[in-house]
Amino acid sequence: MYLTDLPYCPQDDWYAGLYRRIYYAPASWFRKLETSPQIHSLLEMTVDVHQIEMKIGCELKYIDVLYESAHIENQKKGVFGVSKFSSTLEFSLPTHLLPNRIFMYSTANEPMVFIVPDNNGRSWIVGNLYNPAKQQTNRLSTGQSVEGDSTLQLSYTAQSPLYRLKGEIEAIESVGAFSTGFSNGFA
């Protein structure tokens, strides 16, 4: 068990919510995504970008979600002594766009990994290779009136703790991919 003092509780510089753009890929697209199965310290709750590698030809995709519609929950399930953590990502998309509906159907039975930036400049990982995020609910609604929301609401849950990404999302590369500096001098 890891216990420590928590003397700092910022209240002026903390913003709720997630950034509009969510990055994702099927779990099968990852060659490596190292997460610690046992949590012994706060340092182990982070995943460095160098601990993540995509397979050749695979890259993270992104989806822009409706503003102020996304959030992550991390909660303990079970009773004392046999409890586990789960992470849930929920967000909404416009219903009328065909790519959004295709995304819903395509990921319905696909194990996924999401990398989600928040409004404080941090990124969170929902799902991993051993416990990927799976679609729990999808709700497509046209709304009942002109003022109603025509939205597609999606929820993905991973039976794992929430991990923080250390580094920039853009630094995650495919194995065998050339860096930008390597190709200098080639015609």
Phi, psi and chi 1 to 4 in degrees:
 res  aa     phi    psi   chi1   chi2   chi3   chi4
   1 MET       -  137.9  177.5 -179.4   -5.3      -
   2 TYR  -112.5  117.0 -179.7   79.5      -      -
   3 LEU  -125.9  142.6  -62.5  175.4      -      -
   4 THR  -151.4  164.1 -175.0      -      -      -
   5 ASP   -72.6  148.6  -67.9  -31.7      -      -
   6 LEU  -125.0   73.0  -57.6  170.2      -      -
   7 PRO   -79.3  -12.1   31.2  -35.8      -      -
   8 TYR  -113.9  122.0 -179.7   65.8      -      -
   9 CYS  -131.5   88.2 -176.4      -      -      -
  10 PRO   -67.2  137.9   26.6  -33.2      -      -
  11 GLN  -124.3  -15.8  -63.3 -179.8   27.0      -
  12 ASP   -96.2  -24.0  -63.9  -26.6      -      -
  13 ASP  -118.9   33.6   55.5   -8.9      -      -
  14 TRP  -122.0  125.4 -172.8  -95.5      -      -
  15 TYR  -119.6  135.1  -56.3  100.2      -      -
  16 ALA   -80.9  162.5      -      -      -      -
  17 GLY    96.7  170.1      -      -      -      -
  18 LEU  -114.3  156.7  -58.9  173.7      -      -
  19 TYR   -67.8  157.3 -175.0   65.0      -      -
  20 ARG   -65.1  -31.3  -78.0 -172.9    6.2 -165.4
  21 ARG   -95.9  125.0 -177.9  159.4  -72.4  173.6
  22 ILE  -114.7  130.8  -65.8  173.7      -      -
  23 TYR   -96.7  145.9  -64.0   85.3      -      -
  24 TYR  -155.2  163.0   69.5   93.2      -      -
  25 ALA  -164.5  151.5      -      -      -      -
  26 PRO   -61.3  146.0  -22.2   32.1      -      -
  27 ALA   -58.3  -30.7      -      -      -      -
  28 SER   -69.2  -12.6   61.9      -      -      -
  29 TRP   -82.8  -11.0  -72.7   16.2      -      -
  30 PHE   -91.4  133.0  -71.8   85.9      -      -
  31 ARG   -85.0  -35.7 -178.4  179.3  170.3  -87.6
  32 LYS  -149.3  136.2  178.3  172.8   77.8  168.9
  33 LEU  -152.5   90.5  175.8   54.0      -      -
  34 GLU   -83.7  117.2  -63.6  176.9    5.4      -
  35 THR  -128.2  149.7   56.1      -      -      -
  36 SER   -81.5  125.5  173.2      -      -      -
  37 PRO   -70.1  -27.7   22.6  -28.3      -      -
  38 GLN  -113.3  136.6  -62.8  -70.5  -33.3      -
  39 ILE   -99.3  109.7  -56.7  164.8      -      -
  40 HIS  -112.0  -18.3  -64.1  -67.1      -      -
  41 SER  -153.4  164.8   74.4      -      -      -
  42 LEU   -65.0  -27.9  -64.6  177.5      -      -
  43 LEU   -64.6  -29.6  -63.2  176.6      -      -
  44 GLU   -78.2   -4.1  -67.9  178.5   18.1      -
  45 MET   -87.4    8.3  -65.9  -59.8  -64.6      -
  46 THR  -115.3  153.3   61.3      -      -      -
  47 VAL  -125.3  119.4  175.0      -      -      -
  48 ASP   -74.0  146.5 -168.9  -87.0      -      -
  49 VAL   -59.0  -24.9  -67.9      -      -      -
  50 HIS   -77.1   -8.4  -57.1  -64.3      -      -
  51 GLN   -91.3    4.4  -65.1  173.0  -72.2      -
  52 ILE  -121.0  127.2  -57.9  173.2      -      -
  53 GLU  -135.6  135.7  -68.8  178.1   -1.4      -
  54 MET   -92.3  154.6  -54.7  -66.7  -69.3      -
  55 LYS   -70.3  159.1  -69.3 -179.0  179.3  176.1
  56 ILE   -57.2  132.9  -66.3  174.8      -      -
  57 GLY    83.5   -4.1      -      -      -      -
  58 CYS  -107.9  145.1  -62.1      -      -      -
  59 GLU  -149.3  158.9   62.2 -177.0    1.5      -
  60 LEU   -64.6  140.3  -71.8  172.5      -      -
  61 LYS  -105.7  168.2  -58.2  -64.1 -177.3 -175.0
  62 TYR  -136.6  159.4   66.4   85.2      -      -
  63 ILE  -138.0  135.7 -170.4  164.8      -      -
  64 ASP   -93.5  122.3  -71.5  -25.1      -      -
  65 VAL   -99.4  164.7  -59.4      -      -      -
  66 LEU   -62.2  138.4  -70.7  175.0      -      -
  67 TYR   -56.8  135.2 -175.2   66.7      -      -
  68 GLU    58.6   29.8  -65.4 -176.0   -9.1      -
  69 SER  -110.7  -10.0   73.9      -      -      -
  70 ALA  -105.9  145.3      -      -      -      -
  71 HIS  -158.3  161.2   69.9  -83.7      -      -
  72 ILE  -119.6  139.5  -63.8  173.7      -      -
  73 GLU  -122.8  138.0  -68.6 -179.7   -1.0      -
  74 ASN  -123.4  119.8 -171.8 -129.2      -      -
  75 GLN  -140.6  157.1   53.0 -174.2  -62.1      -
  76 LYS   -91.9  134.6 -177.9 -177.1   86.2  131.8
  77 LYS  -122.6  146.7  -67.3 -177.2  178.5  179.5
  78 GLY   104.5 -179.5      -      -      -      -
  79 VAL  -101.6  168.1  -65.6      -      -      -
  80 PHE   -53.1  131.4 -178.8   75.5      -      -
  81 GLY    93.8  -25.0      -      -      -      -
  82 VAL  -131.8   30.9  -69.4      -      -      -
  83 SER   -88.7  154.8   59.7      -      -      -
  84 LYS  -136.4  159.8  -61.9 -163.4 -178.8  -98.2
  85 PHE   -98.9  149.1  -74.9   94.4      -      -
  86 SER  -135.6  149.7   68.3      -      -      -
  87 SER  -118.8  132.5  -56.2      -      -      -
  88 THR  -125.5  130.5  -59.5      -      -      -
  89 LEU  -109.9  127.3  167.8   64.2      -      -
  90 GLU  -125.8  138.6  -64.7 -179.8    5.3      -
  91 PHE  -156.7  166.9   57.2   89.0      -      -
  92 SER  -125.2  149.0  -62.2      -      -      -
  93 LEU  -131.0  157.7  -56.2  168.2      -      -
  94 PRO   -66.8  134.2  -15.8   25.4      -      -
  95 THR   -69.9  -34.8  -60.7      -      -      -
  96 HIS   -72.4  -10.5   64.8  -80.6      -      -
  97 LEU   -90.4  121.4  -61.8  173.7      -      -
  98 LEU   -57.6  -43.5  179.2   60.1      -      -
  99 PRO   -57.6  -31.5  -24.6   34.0      -      -
 100 ASN   -68.0  -41.3  -66.4  -13.9      -      -
 101 ARG   -68.4  -37.6  -66.3 -167.8  -50.6  -85.8
 102 ILE   -63.2  -40.5  -69.3  172.2      -      -
 103 PHE   -58.8  -45.0  174.1   81.1      -      -
 104 MET   -60.2  -48.4  175.1 -173.0   70.5      -
 105 TYR   -69.5  -38.3  -63.3  126.8      -      -
 106 SER   -67.9  -31.0  -61.4      -      -      -
 107 THR   -99.8    4.7   62.1      -      -      -
 108 ALA   -58.8  -38.1      -      -      -      -
 109 ASN  -124.3   21.4  -65.1  -53.1      -      -
 110 GLU  -105.9  124.3 -176.3   73.1   33.9      -
 111 PRO   -63.9  129.9  -19.9   32.0      -      -
 112 MET  -125.6  162.3  -56.5  -68.9  -69.0      -
 113 VAL  -130.3  130.8  174.2      -      -      -
 114 PHE  -116.7  139.9  -67.4   89.3      -      -
 115 ILE  -118.7  117.3  -58.9  178.1      -      -
 116 VAL  -122.3  110.3 -172.6      -      -      -
 117 PRO   -73.1  142.9  -13.3   25.9      -      -
 118 ASP  -104.8 -179.8   69.6   11.3      -      -
 119 ASN   -78.9    5.0  -72.3  -28.0      -      -
 120 ASN  -110.3    8.9  -65.0  -65.7      -      -
 121 GLY    86.9    7.5      -      -      -      -
 122 ARG  -102.8  156.8  -68.7  179.7  -62.9  -98.9
 123 SER  -122.5  143.0  -65.7      -      -      -
 124 TRP  -120.2  145.6  -57.0   94.1      -      -
 125 ILE  -107.8  121.8  -59.5  172.9      -      -
 126 VAL  -110.5  111.5  177.6      -      -      -
 127 GLY    97.9  156.7      -      -      -      -
 128 ASN  -151.6 -172.3   57.5   53.2      -      -
 129 LEU   -68.8  -32.8  -63.5 -177.6      -      -
 130 TYR   -88.3  -31.0  -54.9  105.1      -      -
 131 ASN  -133.5   75.9  -66.9  -61.2      -      -
 132 PRO   -71.6  163.7   24.9  -31.0      -      -
 133 ALA   -79.4  135.1      -      -      -      -
 134 LYS  -123.8  143.8  -63.5  178.2 -178.1  170.0
 135 GLN   -65.0  122.2 -168.5  178.9  104.9      -
 136 GLN   -96.2  -44.7  -66.3  -61.6  -53.2      -
 137 THR  -140.7  149.4   58.7      -      -      -
 138 ASN  -140.9  133.8   62.1   46.1      -      -
 139 ARG  -135.4  113.8 -178.0  176.0  175.1  -92.5
 140 LEU  -104.5  124.1 -170.5  143.8      -      -
 141 SER  -134.7  135.2  172.8      -      -      -
 142 THR   -86.8   -6.8   59.9      -      -      -
 143 GLY    81.2  161.7      -      -      -      -
 144 GLN  -103.2  -16.6  -66.1 -179.4  -14.7      -
 145 SER  -146.7  178.0   64.4      -      -      -
 146 VAL   -59.0  -35.7  175.1      -      -      -
 147 GLU   -81.4  -10.8  -67.3   85.9   19.5      -
 148 GLY   -70.6  158.0      -      -      -      -
 149 ASP   -86.9  125.7  -70.9  -27.5      -      -
 150 SER   -97.7   89.3  176.6      -      -      -
 151 THR  -130.6  160.1   59.5      -      -      -
 152 LEU  -115.1  113.6  169.2   58.2      -      -
 153 GLN  -103.1  126.4  -61.9  169.5  -22.2      -
 154 LEU  -123.3  148.0  -65.0  166.1      -      -
 155 SER  -139.5  130.9  153.7      -      -      -
 156 TYR  -125.4  134.4  -64.6   83.7      -      -
 157 THR  -126.0  136.1  -60.7      -      -      -
 158 ALA  -117.3  137.1      -      -      -      -
 159 GLN   -84.9   59.4  -59.4  -57.6  -41.4      -
 160 SER  -152.9  161.6   67.9      -      -      -
 161 PRO   -66.3  167.5  -12.0   21.9      -      -
 162 LEU   -86.3  127.7 -170.0   60.7      -      -
 163 TYR  -110.0  146.2  -68.4   91.3      -      -
 164 ARG   -97.6  136.0 -177.1  174.1  163.9 -167.1
 165 LEU   -83.3  128.9  179.9   68.4      -      -
 166 LYS  -102.7  110.1 -174.3  176.6  174.9 -174.1
 167 GLY   118.5 -176.7      -      -      -      -
 168 GLU   -92.8  140.3  -61.5  -64.4  -37.8      -
 169 ILE   -57.9  -38.0  -65.1  171.2      -      -
 170 GLU   -62.7  -18.2  -66.7   77.3   18.2      -
 171 ALA   -79.4   -8.7      -      -      -      -
 172 ILE   -76.6  122.4  -61.3  171.4      -      -
 173 GLU  -124.2  162.6  -66.1 -176.6   -8.7      -
 174 SER   -77.5  146.7  -62.7      -      -      -
 175 VAL   -65.2  132.2  173.7      -      -      -
 176 GLY    86.8   -5.4      -      -      -      -
 177 ALA   -75.8  143.7      -      -      -      -
 178 PHE   -81.3  141.6  -66.3  118.2      -      -
 179 SER   -77.4  167.3   66.0      -      -      -
 180 THR   -65.9  -28.1   55.4      -      -      -
 181 GLY   -79.4  -23.2      -      -      -      -
 182 PHE   -69.0  -32.4 -177.2   78.2      -      -
 183 SER   -81.6   -1.4   59.9      -      -      -
 184 ASN   -60.4  133.6  -70.9  -16.5      -      -
 185 GLY    95.4   -8.5      -      -      -      -
 186 PHE   -93.7  141.3  -70.7   91.8      -      -
 187 ALA   -94.4      -      -      -      -      -
